[in-house]
Amino acid sequence: MPPHIAPWRIAGRSVTLLRLFLVASAAILAVGALVLSARLTGTLRQQAVNSEVESATFVANAALSPSIVRGDHLSAVTPTLLRTDRAIRLPVDVRSLNAWTRNGTLIFTNVAVHRIGKRLAMDDGLRRFFRTNSAYGQFVDVRTDADERATANGRPGHDRLLDTYAPIVGASGRTIGAYEVYVETTHLEAVIARGRHTIWLTLGVVFGSLFAALALLVRSASRRMRSQTDALRAGSAELQESYAKLEQSSLETIETLNATVEARDPYTAGHSHRVRAMSLLIGRELGLAPERLELLGAAALFHDVGKIGVPDAILTKPSPLTREEFEIVKQHAARGAEIVAHISALKGAVPTILHHHERWDGLGYPAGLTGEDIPLDASIVGMADAWDAMTTVRPYASALPVATAVGQLREGRGTQFRPEVVDAFLALAEQTMIAHVARLPAFHFIPGQRRDAEATG
């Protein structure tokens, strides 16, 4: 299977992401609705309070200013005035009306009238007003407020009041005192409640409609993507089947090329299979894992496939090669690696095929690698290749006796050959296993199946 992510898995992940997007959008819309509702409700509440403060200011000015403002000074309202026909009449929702000078003297109140004319300690609200000279209102609970101005105005069903502050303006236009008006909040809170209900209902409808539209879009997109996923899965299955057939065809082609190389030179018939068998024996002796042995066997089998590009006149020449001819032969390692690289199942064998003619002392080809820089599998195949060349009859050389060939391997240990590979070979020789190599079966590489057991057949 080629190394990529299946298209239907990508589509499936996209569907999952759409669902997560829908959930995240719902959360964002809900939070947005809550925040916006809170802000709008707060604004509505403040506007209602400001409107109540303006009304209270108007009532206070209309009721008291003619009696207490004298130019830029304030005068206290006498008890006699409160008992006359000119007595202050307040709207029913106003519980109390107080007037203060800037130094904290109470010059009028319609409750606890015995305090009129006394200088009292300013509460926080009064101090804030004189600090800012700005009208404002605040809610107070007469059940918990210690100020007798508040508690004196409480009555059943009206424990919560709005305490408002407004400026008393003198003839010159500057603030010379403060009105303090306690107003019942029944009407005010009803207005706020209606406004809050309208805000929540409107936002609920708007944000709910947005989410519904978004959900429909996501649902439609999910259906399309599921349909595309099914189509991709079906198409991918066909593609995988075609790819597997192509891989198998390519492997068969390489095997054919490999067989063609050996068929061109009858003296080397069976060479690749013998190199593979020897390589597997050495690899097992070195303790290589089964998966690695599989790639080692494949690399050994196809190590000379690049010779398909070498002319017959050079490949079968019965005499030593010239320098120019040898340069042409040397190209077979890179050419073979390039051929095998096109098969995904054999990509792991490419370095072995490319470097199987490297020498431990750096005098090999094509890269002139030395020592540990040479892949271990390449060292194994290279020594197995050399062994078979020494012990097989060639047009230009006779086969060496086994003992002589073993002696040459010993001499090449640490120069031409990797020491540990030679040692593994010698361990096998001592176990008299080398004699069985010529009788090992032929090999056909099929990806995914382990064939290292054939080395002991």
C-alpha positions in Angstrom: 0.0 0.0 0.0 1.4 3.4 -0.9 2.3 5.7 2.0 -0.5 8.2 2.1 -3.7 8.9 4.0 -6.8 7.3 2.5 -9.1 10.0 1.0 -12.2 8.6 2.7 -10.4 9.0 6.1 -9.7 12.7 5.3 -13.4 13.1 4.3 -14.4 11.4 7.5 -12.3 13.7 9.6 -13.8 16.6 7.8 -17.3 15.5 8.8 -16.1 15.2 12.4 -14.7 18.6 12.2 -18.0 20.0 10.9 -19.8 18.5 13.9 -17.2 20.0 16.2 -17.6 23.3 14.5 -21.4 23.1 15.0 -21.0 22.4 18.7 -18.4 25.2 19.1 -20.7 27.5 17.2 -23.6 26.7 19.4 -21.4 27.4 22.5 -20.2 30.7 21.0 -23.7 31.8 20.1 -25.0 30.9 23.5 -22.2 32.8 25.2 -22.7 35.7 22.8 -26.4 35.8 23.5 -25.8 35.8 27.3 -23.2 38.5 27.2 -25.2 40.7 24.8 -28.4 40.2 26.9 -26.6 41.1 30.0 -25.1 44.2 28.4 -28.5 45.3 26.9 -30.3 44.6 30.1 -27.7 46.6 32.0 -28.1 49.5 29.6 -31.9 49.3 29.9 -31.7 49.2 33.6 -29.4 52.3 33.7 -31.7 54.2 31.3 -34.7 53.4 33.5 -32.9 54.6 36.6 -31.7 57.7 34.8 -35.3 58.4 33.7 -36.4 58.0 37.3 -33.7 60.3 38.5 -34.8 63.0 36.1 -38.4 62.6 37.3 -37.4 62.8 40.9 -35.3 65.9 40.2 -38.2 67.6 38.5 -40.5 66.7 41.4 -38.0 68.0 43.9 -37.4 71.2 42.1 -41.0 71.9 41.6 -41.9 71.2 45.2 -39.1 72.8 47.1 -37.0 75.1 45.1 -39.4 78.1 45.4 -39.4 77.7 49.2 -35.7 76.9 50.0 -33.6 78.6 47.3 -32.7 82.2 48.1 -30.3 83.4 45.4 -27.2 81.3 46.0 -28.2 80.3 49.5 -30.6 77.8 51.0 -33.0 78.4 53.9 -34.7 75.7 56.0 -38.4 75.0 55.6 -40.2 75.7 58.9 -42.6 73.3 60.5 -45.3 76.0 60.1 -44.9 75.8 56.4 -45.5 72.1 56.5 -48.8 72.6 58.3 -50.2 75.3 56.0 -52.1 74.9 52.7 -48.8 75.4 51.0 -47.5 72.1 52.4 -45.4 70.0 50.1 -47.5 67.4 48.1 -45.5 64.6 46.6 -46.4 61.9 44.0 -47.6 58.7 45.5 -44.5 56.7 44.5 -42.2 59.2 46.3 -41.7 58.0 49.8 -39.5 60.9 51.1 -37.9 64.1 50.0 -34.8 65.5 51.6 -32.8 68.7 50.9 -29.1 69.1 52.0 -26.6 71.9 52.1 -23.1 71.2 51.0 -21.9 71.1 54.6 -24.4 68.3 55.5 -27.2 70.4 57.1 -30.7 68.9 56.5 -32.9 71.8 55.5 -36.0 69.8 54.6 -37.4 66.3 55.0 -41.0 65.0 55.0 -40.1 62.3 57.5 -38.4 62.7 60.9 -39.0 66.5 60.6 -37.4 67.0 64.0 -34.0 66.7 62.2 -34.6 69.8 60.0 -31.9 72.4 60.6 -29.4 69.8 62.0 -26.0 69.1 60.6 -25.7 65.3 60.2 -23.0 63.0 59.1 -23.0 62.5 55.3 -23.6 59.0 54.0 -21.6 57.6 51.1 -24.2 58.5 48.6 -24.3 62.2 49.6 -20.5 62.4 49.7 -20.3 60.9 46.2 -22.8 63.4 44.9 -21.0 66.4 46.2 -17.7 65.0 44.9 -19.0 64.6 41.3 -22.0 67.1 41.2 -23.7 64.5 39.0 -27.2 63.2 39.5 -27.5 59.5 40.0 -29.6 56.8 41.7 -29.0 53.7 43.7 -31.2 50.9 45.0 -31.4 50.4 48.8 -33.1 47.7 50.9 -34.8 49.4 53.8 -34.7 46.1 55.7 -30.9 46.2 55.9 -30.1 49.9 55.5 -29.1 51.4 58.8 -30.0 55.0 57.7 -33.2 56.0 59.3 -34.0 58.1 56.3 -34.4 54.9 54.4 -36.0 52.7 57.1 -38.5 55.5 57.9 -39.9 55.2 54.4 -40.3 51.4 54.3 -43.8 50.0 54.3 -45.2 46.5 53.6 -44.6 45.4 50.1 -42.1 48.2 49.4 -38.8 47.2 51.1 -36.7 48.1 48.1 -36.4 51.8 47.2 -34.5 53.9 44.7 -32.4 56.5 46.4 -31.8 59.4 44.0 -29.6 62.5 44.3 -30.0 65.7 42.2 -28.4 69.1 42.4 -30.0 72.2 44.0 -29.0 75.0 41.7 -28.6 78.6 42.9 -29.3 81.8 41.0 -25.7 81.8 39.6 -26.1 78.3 38.2 -23.8 76.6 40.6 -24.7 73.6 42.8 -25.5 74.9 46.3 -27.1 71.7 47.7 -28.6 68.3 47.0 -32.0 66.8 46.8 -32.3 63.2 48.0 -35.5 61.5 46.9 -36.6 58.0 47.9 -38.8 56.4 45.2 -40.7 53.2 45.2 -39.3 50.7 42.6 -42.5 48.8 41.8 -43.1 50.6 38.5 -39.4 50.9 37.7 -38.7 47.2 38.2 -41.8 46.3 36.1 -40.4 48.4 33.3 -37.0 46.7 33.6 -38.6 43.3 33.8 -40.6 43.9 30.6 -37.6 45.2 28.8 -35.4 42.3 30.0 -38.1 39.8 28.8 -38.2 41.5 25.4 -34.4 41.5 25.1 -34.1 37.8 26.0 -37.0 36.8 23.7 -35.6 38.8 20.8 -32.0 37.5 21.2 -33.3 34.0 21.7 -35.2 34.1 18.4 -32.3 35.8 16.5 -29.5 33.6 17.8 -31.7 30.5 17.6 -32.5 31.3 14.0 -28.8 31.7 13.3 -27.9 28.4 14.9 -30.8 26.7 13.0 -29.5 28.1 9.7 -25.9 27.0 10.6 -27.1 23.5 11.6 -28.9 23.1 8.3 -25.8 24.2 6.4 -23.6 21.8 8.4 -26.1 19.0 7.9 -26.2 19.6 4.2 -22.4 19.7 4.0 -22.1 16.6 6.1 -24.5 14.7 3.8 -22.5 15.8 0.7 -19.2 14.8 2.4 -20.6 11.4 3.4 -21.7 10.8 -0.2 -18.3 11.9 -1.4 -16.7 9.6 1.3 -18.6 6.6 0.1 -17.6 7.4 -3.5 -14.0 7.9 -2.5 -14.0 4.7 -0.5 -15.3 2.7 -3.5 -12.9 4.4 -5.9 -10.0 3.9 -3.5 -10.7 0.2 -3.2 -10.6 -0.1 -6.9 -7.4 2.0 -6.9 -5.8 -0.2 -4.3 -6.6 -3.3 -6.2 -5.2 -1.7 -9.4 -2.1 -0.6 -7.4 -1.6 -4.1 -6.0 -1.8 -5.6 -9.5 0.6 -3.0 -10.8 3.0 -3.7 -7.9 2.9 -7.4 -8.6 3.3 -6.8 -12.3 6.3 -4.6 -11.6 7.8 -7.3 -9.4 7.3 -9.9 -12.1 8.9 -7.5 -14.6 12.0 -7.1 -12.3 12.2 -10.8 -11.8 12.0 -11.2 -15.6 14.8 -8.6 -16.0 16.8 -10.4 -13.4 16.3 -13.8 -15.2 17.2 -12.1 -18.5 20.5 -10.9 -17.1 21.4 -14.4 -16.0 20.1 -16.0 -19.2 22.5 -13.7 -21.2 25.5 -15.3 -19.4 25.1 -19.1 -18.9 28.2 -19.1 -16.6 26.3 -17.0 -14.0 23.0 -19.0 -14.1 21.5 -19.2 -10.6 24.0 -16.6 -9.3 21.3 -14.3 -7.8 19.6 -17.2 -6.0 22.8 -18.4 -4.6 23.8 -14.9 -3.4 20.3 -14.6 -1.8 20.6 -17.9 0.0 24.1 -17.1 1.3 23.0 -13.6 2.4 20.1 -15.0 4.4 22.3 -17.6 6.1 24.7 -14.8 7.1 21.9 -12.5 8.1 20.4 -15.2 10.4 23.8 -15.8 11.9 24.0 -12.0 12.7 20.6 -12.1 14.4 18.7 -9.9 11.9 14.9 -9.6 12.5 12.6 -11.5 10.1 11.3 -8.3 8.5 14.9 -7.2 7.7 15.8 -10.7 6.4 12.9 -10.4 3.9 14.3 -7.1 2.5 17.9 -8.6 2.6 16.7 -11.6 0.5 15.0 -9.3 -2.0 18.1 -7.1 -2.3 20.3 -10.1 -2.8 18.0 -11.5 -5.4 17.9 -8.3 -7.4 21.4 -7.0 -6.7 22.5 -7.4 -10.3 19.3 -6.4 -12.1 21.0 -3.2 -13.3 23.2 -5.3 -15.6 20.3 -5.3 -18.0 21.9 -2.2 -19.4 25.3 -3.6 -19.8 26.1 -4.7 -23.4 26.4 -8.4 -24.0 29.9 -7.9 -25.4 31.0 -6.7 -22.0 28.8 -8.8 -19.8 30.0 -12.1 -21.5 33.5 -11.1 -22.4 35.8 -14.1 -21.8 38.9 -11.9 -21.0 39.6 -9.2 -18.4 37.7 -5.9 -18.9 39.3 -2.7 -20.0 39.1 0.4 -17.8 36.3 1.9 -19.9 34.4 -1.4 -20.0 34.7 -1.7 -16.2 33.3 1.8 -15.8 30.3 0.7 -17.8 29.8 -2.4 -15.6 30.1 -0.3 -12.4 27.0 1.6 -13.4 24.9 -1.5 -12.8 24.6 -0.8 -9.0 23.1 2.7 -9.4 20.9 1.5 -12.4 19.6 -1.5 -10.4 18.8 0.8 -7.4 16.9 3.1 -9.7 14.9 0.2 -11.2 14.0 -1.2 -7.8 13.2 2.2 -6.3 10.0 2.4 -8.3 8.5 -0.5 -6.3 7.3 0.6 -2.9 7.6 -2.9 -1.4 11.3 -2.8 -2.4 12.3 0.7 -1.4 14.0 -0.6 1.7 16.3 -2.7 -0.5 17.6 0.2 -2.5 20.6 1.2 -0.3 21.7 -2.5 -0.3 21.6 -2.8 -4.1 23.3 0.6 -4.6 26.2 -0.1 -2.2 26.8 -3.8 -2.4 30.1 -3.2 -4.2 31.5 -0.8 -1.5 34.6 -2.0 0.3 35.5 -1.7 4.0 38.7 0.3 3.0 36.8 2.8 0.8 38.1 1.5 -2.5 34.7 0.2 -3.7 32.0 1.9 -5.8 29.8 3.8 -6.5 30.2 6.2 -3.5 33.5 5.0 -2.1 32.0 4.5 1.4 34.2 3.2 4.2 33.7 1.2 7.4 30.5 1.7 9.3 29.2 4.1 6.6 28.4 1.1 4.5 24.9 -0.4 5.2 25.3 -3.8 6.9 22.9 -5.4 4.4 25.1 -4.1 1.6 28.2 -5.6 3.2 26.4 -9.0 3.5 25.3 -9.1 -0.1 28.7 -7.9 -1.3 30.5 -10.6 0.5 28.0 -13.3 -0.7 28.4 -12.0 -4.2 32.2 -12.2 -3.9 32.0 -15.7 -2.5 29.8 -16.9 -5.4 32.1 -15.3 -7.9 35.2 -17.1 -6.4 33.5 -20.5 -6.2 31.8 -20.5 -9.6 33.3 -21.2 -13.0 33.6 -18.0 -15.1 34.8 -17.6 -18.7 38.0 -15.9 -17.6 38.6 -17.9 -14.4 38.2 -21.3 -12.8 36.3 -21.9 -9.6 38.4 -21.8 -6.5 38.4 -24.6 -4.1 36.3 -23.8 -1.0 39.4 -23.8 1.3 41.2 -21.3 -1.0 38.1 -19.1 -1.2 37.7 -19.1 2.5 41.4 -18.1 2.8 40.8 -15.1 0.5 37.8 -14.0 2.6 40.1 -14.2 5.7 42.7 -12.1 3.9 40.0 -9.5 2.9 38.6 -9.2 6.4 38.9 -5.5 7.4 40.1 -4.4 4.0 37.6 -5.5 1.3 35.0 -7.1 3.7 33.2 -6.1 6.8 34.8 -8.0 9.8 31.6 -9.1 11.5 30.2 -10.4 8.2 33.3 -12.5 7.6 33.2 -13.8 11.1 29.6 -14.8 10.7 30.5 -16.6 7.4 33.3 -18.4 9.1 31.0 -19.5 11.9 28.7 -21.0 9.3 31.6 -22.7 7.5 32.6 -24.3 10.8 29.1 -25.7 11.1 29.6 -27.2 7.5 26.5 -25.3 6.3 28.1 -23.8 3.3 28.0 -27.0 1.3 24.2 -26.9 1.3 24.0 -23.5 -0.5 24.1 -25.0 -4.0 21.0 -27.1 -3.2 18.8 -24.3 -1.9 15.5 -23.7 -3.9 14.9 -20.8 -6.3 13.1 -17.7 -4.9 10.3 -15.4 -6.1 9.8 -12.2 -4.1 6.2 -11.6 -3.0 5.7 -8.6 -0.6 4.3 -9.4 2.8 5.5 -13.0 3.0 8.6 -14.1 4.9 10.9 -16.5 3.0 14.0 -16.5 5.2 13.2 -20.0 6.2 14.1 -21.1 2.7 17.7 -20.5 3.5 17.8 -23.6 5.6 15.9 -25.8 3.1 
